[in-house]
Structure formats: structure tokens, C-alpha cells
Amino acid sequence: MTDYPAMFEPKEKLVVSLRLPMVRLTFQACEGAFLQHSFGNKPLVKHDGEPMFAELAIRSIMEQAGWESRWVCTFGSDAKRPRCLERWSDAPLRDQKHVPLDTEQEVLLARIAERNHNVYSGCWDVLAWKGDRTLFIEAKHAKKDHIRATQLEWRWAALRAGLKSDDFVVAQWEFVREVAHGGPARARGRLFDWDAVQANNAEEYPDPALPTYEHCSEWVEGEYVTRHVLVPEANIDYTQHTIAGFEIDPTTVVVLS
């Protein structure tokens, strides 16, 4: 325990805001899907037609983009030995298949943990790497989850270990309900509001309501889907155009097949 002079013994904590790179994702709910072993009814999302946890959907999106990745699962694991998962079987956590990281990533995690009181607690959900780039991605269910103090401590430890602030991305996700669905087809298109987002990023005080498109290319190619969606929590009703899961400016879409 830290010893403070009598007049400087802290009695409370000051909350300081921190700007973190963030992307917004939407997933369909898996109505009727059920897992017996689900971390206490952890919500399932539908991705590529399959029910899964949001962390594994994000891992899959990164894999489809050409990155290697794992869900680094510290919950219920040894504080000094997390499980690294690529998928989830309907079985207890102890029976899930651990998929080791590359040696370089193992060394990186160990170096961060050493600066984090020698524990992996607070490690962000998804570790992804491609070439010399490494990303930590934290999945947060919009309006339900928040960044925890241990996750900020992990980030600070990682910065001391040599990573940069833009090596961390929060993936804020929410459920949408499909009313109508068109597609899929293969297409190419430009990310929605790309120019406005770039101008916003250049502002001294950017609007946090806009995406940052950190680590995204201006143009994306992949499965093209249109959805008429409802977001009841926000009273939103609109048609969404996505390619490879990213919202696209529909005027730029070129169908390839």
C-alpha cells in the first residue's frame, strides 16, 4: 500500500476522459440460438450466418481482411496464462481449444504483462497482427459495456512496452433487426462519409459521434448486402449498404459479380 503524507491521503478518484480510436459495428441478433455454456448468457450475434460471441465475430472480420488474430480470453483463466481462441464450442471454458500465438506475439504479450503487475488481466479482447502491425481490439456492446480500469492499465503497460496509442481500437457494436435483406453479391465501394470523416479527424476537437476509420482503406471490396434495418434503442429506421461489414456510400457501389 502506498504511504502518503497525512494531508495528501487520497479519498476519491478523478475521472479523466480519454480519446480512443473507435469503430461502430452492427450485428443481427441470433433469435432462438442458445448455448448451454455461454459465460452466463453472454449475447450471441449472427456473423456469416452463424451464431457466435461478438469477440469471435470481430476476430473473423479481421481474418477476412487478411490479419491473423485470436480472442485473448482472460476471464476464468489463470491470471498469468490466458486462453487464445479462434472459435467457441458449446462446452465449458476449460475445454475450449487454445490456439497458441506466434512467438513474436507471445513475447509481446509477456512484455506487456510484465509491466502490468505480471498479470494478463485487462488484456483487450482481440489481438490481431499483420506484417509489422499489431492491433488490440476491445468489443463493447453499445450502451451496455464500458472500458474498465484494468483495460486502461493494460493499454498504459503496452504503451510503456513500445506500442502506440493507435494500436488500440474500441469496436462498439449493437444489434440491428432486419426488415428486408438484399444480396449478397460481390462489389466494391467507398466507405460512407469518408471525406467528412477525414475532415473531422483533422479538427482539434473532432466530433466523437463520427467514426474515425482508423486502419481502414478508403475503398473496400467484398460481399455486398443491403438491409432495411431498425435500431429500436435509437428510434432509427433506414436502409444500410455494407460491403465486407463496412457501411458504404451506395452511390459508389460497383457490383463485381
ABEGO torsion letter per residue (X at the ends): XBBBBAAABBABBBBBBBBBBBBBBBBBBBBGBBBABAGGGBBBBBBGGBBBBAAAAAAAAAAAAGBBBBBBBABGBBAABBBBBABBBBBBAAABBBBBBBAAAAAAAAAAAAAAGGBABGBBABBBBBEABBBBBBBBBBGABBBBAAAAAAAAAAAAAGBBAAABBBBBBBBBBBABBBOBBBBBBBBBGAAAAAAAAABABBBAABBAGBGBBABBBEBBBBBBBBBAAAGBBBBBBBBGGBBBBAAABBBAX
